């Protein structure tokens, strides 16, 4: 069970009708797509950070500084 504001629920219903699916089907599709993109983005960021730190072996170095410098702005 999910609670949504009435205006958002109407927009979901309109989009579901437009796509020829159900409300649940649309919400499932959107959730899967969002989580898939988030996972891909995280993998890209991890690869980028790993590339920057290829010279760092094991523990030590300025790992905390590197994590802070690559953290997305909020």
C-alpha positions as CSV (number, residue, x, y, z in Angstrom):
1,X,0.0,0.0,0.0
2,X,1.4,3.4,-1.0
3,X,-0.1,6.8,-0.2
4,X,0.2,9.6,-2.8
5,X,-1.3,13.1,-3.0
6,X,-4.4,13.2,-5.2
7,X,-2.8,15.3,-7.9
8,X,0.1,12.9,-8.2
9,X,-2.2,9.9,-8.3
10,X,-4.2,11.5,-11.1
11,X,-1.0,12.1,-13.1
12,X,0.0,8.5,-12.5
13,X,-3.4,7.3,-13.7
14,X,-3.2,9.5,-16.8
15,X,0.3,8.2,-17.7
16,X,-0.7,4.6,-17.0
17,X,-3.7,5.0,-19.4
18,X,-1.4,6.6,-22.0
19,X,1.0,3.7,-21.8
20,X,-1.8,1.1,-21.8
21,X,-0.9,-0.3,-18.4
22,X,-2.2,-0.3,-14.9
23,X,-1.4,2.1,-12.0
24,X,0.6,-0.7,-10.3
25,X,2.3,-1.7,-13.6
26,X,3.4,1.9,-14.2
27,X,4.7,2.4,-10.6
28,X,6.6,-0.9,-10.8
29,X,8.2,0.1,-14.1
30,X,9.1,3.6,-12.8
31,X,10.6,2.1,-9.6
32,X,12.6,-0.5,-11.5
33,X,13.9,2.2,-14.0
34,X,14.9,4.6,-11.2
35,X,16.7,1.9,-9.2
36,X,18.5,0.6,-12.3
37,X,19.7,4.1,-13.2
38,X,20.8,4.7,-9.6
39,X,22.8,1.4,-9.6
40,X,24.4,2.3,-12.9
41,X,25.3,5.7,-11.6
42,X,26.9,4.2,-8.5
43,X,28.9,1.8,-10.5
44,X,30.1,4.7,-12.8
45,X,31.1,6.7,-9.7
46,X,32.9,3.7,-8.1
47,X,34.8,3.1,-11.3
48,X,35.8,6.8,-11.5
49,X,37.0,6.8,-7.9
50,X,38.8,3.5,-8.4
51,X,40.6,5.0,-11.4
52,X,41.7,8.0,-9.4
53,X,43.1,5.8,-6.7
54,X,44.9,3.2,-8.7
55,X,48.2,4.2,-7.1
56,X,46.8,3.7,-3.6
57,X,47.4,0.1,-2.4
58,X,45.8,-1.3,0.8
59,X,45.0,1.0,3.7
60,X,46.5,4.3,4.3
61,X,47.0,7.4,2.2
62,X,44.4,10.1,2.2
63,X,41.4,7.8,1.8
64,X,39.1,9.9,4.0
65,X,40.0,13.1,2.0
66,X,39.4,11.3,-1.3
67,X,36.0,10.1,-0.1
68,X,35.0,13.6,1.0
69,X,36.3,15.2,-2.2
70,X,34.3,12.8,-4.5
71,X,31.1,12.9,-2.4
72,X,28.2,14.4,-4.5
73,X,27.1,17.9,-3.4
74,X,23.8,17.9,-1.6
